[in-house]
Amino acid sequence: MSTQEQAPRGSARFRSPLARWGPYLLLAIVLVVALAVGASRTPGKNLSERTQAIAATIKCPQCTDESMATSNAPTSVAGRAEIARRLRAGQTSSQIRAFFASRYGDTILLTPKSSGFDSLIWILPVIVLVVGIAGLTAAFLRWRRLAPTAPTTDDRELVDEARHRTSEEEP
C-alpha cells in the first residue's frame, strides 16, 4: 500500500486503544468508586437512626411481611429496645443480627448473609450484568466490523424495473 492510499492519521483505523476505550474505562472507574463509597457509608449517625437501620433488616417475629422498624407489635418494640441496648453496649450490627438469627433462626433476617452459599444472591446479578454488557459489546463490535454490502446487478435491475413501471403509470 503506498503512502497516498493509507488512511489519514485521525481516522478510526489509527486511533490508539486508549482513545477508543478511554471513555469506557473512565466510566468503569467512576462506577466502581461510586459503589465503594455507597457501600462504605454508615446507615446513621445517632443511636435512634442506627437502631432503625438495623431493625429494618430484621423481620417482626409476630407480624407477616413487616420489619421490626415498621411494626408496632410488642415483640418488635421489645426488639428495637434490645437493638438499642446492644448498640449502647458496643456491639456491631452484624453481632446484633447474629443474636436475633440465633434466637429466631436465619429466616428472621430480611437481607441474606454475604458469605457462603447465600453470597450467590449478591454475586449472580453482578455476573449477569457483566456477561450482558460483554455480549452487547461483542455484538456491537461485530456489527461495526461488517462492511456495508454493495448492491448486486440483480438489485439494480429490480430498481430500474420498478422505476420504469412507476414512470409509465404516472399521467
C-alpha positions as CSV (number, residue, x, y, z in Angstrom):
1,M,0.0,0.0,0.0
2,S,1.5,3.3,-1.0
3,T,1.6,6.3,1.3
4,Q,-1.1,8.0,-0.8
5,E,-3.5,5.1,-0.3
6,Q,-3.2,5.0,3.5
7,A,-6.0,6.3,5.7
8,P,-5.4,9.7,7.3
9,R,-3.8,9.7,10.8
10,G,-7.0,10.8,12.6
11,S,-9.2,8.0,11.2
12,A,-10.7,5.3,13.3
13,R,-8.2,2.8,11.9
14,F,-5.3,4.6,13.5
15,R,-6.9,5.6,16.8
16,S,-4.9,4.4,19.9
17,P,-6.6,1.9,22.2
18,L,-6.7,4.5,24.9
19,A,-8.6,6.9,22.7
20,R,-11.1,4.2,21.8
21,W,-11.5,2.6,25.3
22,G,-10.6,5.6,27.5
23,P,-14.2,6.8,28.0
24,Y,-15.4,3.3,28.9
25,L,-12.5,2.9,31.3
26,L,-13.3,6.2,32.9
27,L,-17.0,5.2,33.2
28,A,-16.0,1.9,34.9
29,I,-13.7,3.7,37.4
30,V,-16.4,6.2,38.3
31,L,-18.9,3.4,38.7
32,V,-16.6,1.4,41.0
33,V,-15.8,4.4,43.1
34,A,-19.5,5.3,43.5
35,L,-20.3,1.7,44.5
36,A,-17.5,1.6,47.0
37,V,-18.5,5.0,48.6
38,G,-22.1,3.9,48.7
39,A,-21.3,0.5,50.3
40,S,-18.9,2.0,52.9
41,R,-21.4,4.6,54.3
42,T,-22.8,4.0,57.7
43,P,-26.6,3.9,57.8
44,G,-26.9,6.5,60.5
45,K,-25.1,8.7,63.0
46,N,-27.1,8.7,66.2
47,L,-28.4,5.8,68.2
48,S,-32.0,6.0,67.0
49,E,-31.0,6.1,63.4
50,R,-28.7,3.1,63.8
51,T,-31.4,1.3,65.7
52,Q,-33.9,1.9,62.9
53,A,-31.4,0.9,60.3
54,I,-30.7,-2.5,62.0
55,A,-34.4,-3.0,62.8
56,A,-35.3,-2.5,59.1
57,T,-33.2,-5.6,58.3
58,I,-34.9,-7.9,60.8
59,K,-38.4,-9.3,60.4
60,C,-41.1,-8.8,63.0
61,P,-41.4,-12.2,64.7
62,Q,-45.1,-11.7,65.3
63,C,-46.2,-10.0,62.0
64,T,-46.3,-11.1,58.4
65,D,-44.1,-9.3,55.9
66,E,-43.2,-6.4,58.2
67,S,-39.8,-5.4,59.6
68,M,-39.2,-4.6,63.2
69,A,-38.7,-1.0,62.2
70,T,-42.2,-0.5,60.9
71,S,-44.2,-2.8,63.2
72,N,-45.8,-1.7,66.4
73,A,-46.2,-5.3,67.7
74,P,-45.0,-5.8,71.3
75,T,-42.2,-8.1,70.1
76,S,-41.0,-5.5,67.6
77,V,-41.0,-2.8,70.2
78,A,-39.0,-5.0,72.6
79,G,-36.7,-6.0,69.7
80,R,-35.9,-2.3,68.9
81,A,-35.2,-1.7,72.6
82,E,-32.9,-4.8,72.6
83,I,-31.1,-3.4,69.5
84,A,-30.6,0.0,71.2
85,R,-29.3,-1.7,74.3
86,R,-26.8,-3.8,72.4
87,L,-25.7,-0.7,70.4
88,R,-25.0,1.1,73.6
89,A,-23.0,-1.9,74.8
90,G,-20.8,-1.5,71.7
91,Q,-22.0,-4.4,69.6
92,T,-21.9,-4.1,65.8
93,S,-24.9,-4.5,63.5
94,S,-23.5,-7.9,62.5
95,Q,-23.4,-9.1,66.1
96,I,-26.9,-7.9,66.7
97,R,-28.3,-9.5,63.6
98,A,-26.5,-12.8,64.6
99,F,-28.1,-12.6,68.0
100,F,-31.6,-12.4,66.5
101,A,-30.8,-15.1,64.0
102,S,-29.6,-17.4,66.8
103,R,-32.8,-16.7,68.8
104,Y,-35.4,-16.9,65.9
105,G,-33.5,-18.6,63.1
106,D,-32.0,-17.2,59.9
107,T,-35.4,-16.6,58.4
108,I,-35.8,-13.6,60.7
109,L,-33.2,-11.7,58.6
110,L,-34.6,-9.7,55.7
111,T,-31.2,-9.4,54.0
112,P,-29.2,-12.6,53.2
113,K,-25.8,-13.2,54.6
114,S,-22.9,-12.2,52.3
115,S,-20.9,-15.3,52.8
116,G,-21.2,-19.0,51.9
117,F,-24.0,-20.2,49.6
118,D,-26.0,-17.0,50.4
119,S,-23.3,-14.9,48.7
120,L,-24.7,-16.1,45.3
121,I,-27.7,-13.8,45.9
122,W,-25.3,-10.9,45.8
123,I,-22.9,-12.1,43.1
124,L,-25.2,-13.5,40.5
125,P,-26.8,-10.2,39.5
126,V,-23.3,-8.7,39.0
127,I,-22.2,-11.6,36.9
128,V,-25.4,-11.4,34.8
129,L,-24.8,-7.7,34.3
130,V,-21.2,-8.2,33.3
131,V,-22.0,-11.0,30.9
132,G,-24.8,-9.0,29.4
133,I,-22.5,-6.0,28.8
134,A,-19.8,-8.2,27.4
135,G,-22.3,-9.8,25.0
136,L,-23.6,-6.4,23.8
137,T,-20.1,-5.1,23.4
138,A,-19.2,-8.2,21.3
139,A,-22.3,-7.8,19.2
140,F,-21.7,-4.1,18.6
141,L,-18.1,-4.6,17.6
142,R,-19.1,-7.4,15.2
143,W,-21.8,-5.2,13.6
144,R,-19.3,-2.4,13.4
145,R,-16.7,-4.6,11.5
146,L,-19.3,-5.8,9.0
147,A,-18.8,-3.8,5.8
148,P,-21.9,-2.5,4.1
149,T,-22.7,-4.7,1.1
150,A,-22.9,-3.2,-2.4
151,P,-26.0,-3.7,-4.5
152,T,-25.8,-6.6,-7.0
153,T,-26.7,-6.4,-10.6
154,D,-30.0,-8.2,-9.8
155,D,-30.8,-5.5,-7.2
156,R,-30.1,-2.7,-9.8
157,E,-32.3,-4.4,-12.4
158,L,-35.2,-4.7,-9.9
159,V,-34.9,-1.0,-9.0
160,D,-34.7,0.0,-12.7
161,E,-37.7,-2.1,-13.4
162,A,-39.7,-0.6,-10.6
163,R,-38.7,2.9,-11.7
164,H,-39.7,2.2,-15.3
165,R,-43.1,0.8,-14.1
166,T,-43.9,3.9,-11.9
167,S,-42.9,6.3,-14.7
168,E,-45.3,4.5,-17.1
169,E,-48.1,4.7,-14.5
170,E,-47.8,8.5,-13.9
171,P,-50.1,10.6,-16.2
